[in-house]
Amino acid sequence: TIRLSTERRSSVTLHSRSSTMTVTHHQTISHHLKVLRQAGLLDCERRGTWVYYWVIPAALQQLSAVLLVEASSTAADVPQETAV
């Protein structure tokens, strides 16, 4: 499990949380971290050979709001079944 903090000082590296994973797992996780970074949900900083990642709280709040609106509108569109 990789835990990402909302505080920059509590950032994590991929290696620090996934030491038992294979190279393929590292590549997959790195790819997903890159996608999340490109989406603006994560930020990172390279320090030597390490890259430290952290969550951008405002971006997560915005995403949560969008998902809540979508979920509530989708729920309203779904017809309710009636028991017979």
Order of alpha helices (4+ residues) and beta strands (2+ residues): alpha-alpha-beta-beta-alpha
